[in-house]
Amino acid sequence: MELTVSGINWWAVAASIVVGQVISTVWFVVLFGEPWAREYGAEDKRQHTKEVPGYTYGVQVACTIALTVSLAVLHRGLGVESIGDALLVGALVAVGFCVATGLPGQAFLKRWRVAAIAYGCQVAMILGISTVLGLWR
């Protein structure tokens, strides 16, 4: 197994970053905007949006880029050749790394709704990104 950025389809990476950002936006604005805002003490998502520092969105984009490039390297190193392979890798990364490392912190804080919303989005993003990478292998 060789983990390298050489041979990665950068068009697929760019498309996957866009897909990841769209999934995150839909998740936190359209689907769960109100519950997410309430979990952080805001009256509604409009108030919460005003209270979020602008740099937070840049951090989100940077993390999506890091996630996508890492998944692309992993796909290349593992020889992902089908959508099924891409979904399997995505599921393993989502559950085995993302949820498994983040959930305990929320459990200790007893923030189950936050965990469900946040990790639901992360799982959806990882599966979406991995799928797009798998489509453009």
C-alpha positions, 0 to 999 in steps of 0.5 A: 500500500502506498499512501501518496497524493500522486495520481489523485484525480484533483477534479474529483477532489474539487467536486467532493469538496463542493459536495461536502460543503453542500451536505454540511450547509443543507444539514445545518441550515435546512434540516437541523438549523433550529435544533442546532441553534437551540442546543447552543443556547440561541433562540433560533438559527438566525440568532445563532448565525449572527453569533457564529464568528466568520472565521468558523466558516473558513475552518469548516472549508479547511477541514473539508479540504483536509478530509477530502484529500485524506479520503482521496489518498486512502482510496488510492492506497486501498485501490478503491475501484467501485462505488461499493468500495467507496461506500465501504471505505466511507462507512469505515472512516465515518464510524471507525474514526469520526464517530468513535473519536468524537462521540465519547466527548459528547457522551461525557458532556451528556450532549446527545442531541448535539452528538446526533446532529453533528455526527449525523452530518459528518457521516453524511459528508464522509459518505458523500465525499467518498462516493464522489471520489469513487465515481471519479476514480 
